[in-house]
Amino acid sequence: MSDSATNRGEPDRSRINLNQGHELSYWMAALDVTEDELRAAVRAVGSSAKEVREYLRSS
């Protein structure tokens, strides 16, 4: 997603940014996980959405 909540450009859905509330909420809903699960996945594999999805599928 975009770094700014006021920026109307296309969101960057290839990276997960846990430091912005709107992105955290988006990814929790998109991946159907809790905040703790999402944070653990990002810690384990980094912020790549593709890598996080694969990690969550294998868990």
Buried (B, 14 or more C-beta within 10 A) or exposed (E): BBEEEEEEEEBEEEBBBBEBEEBBEBBBEEBEBEEEBBBBBBEEBEEBBEBBBEBBEEE
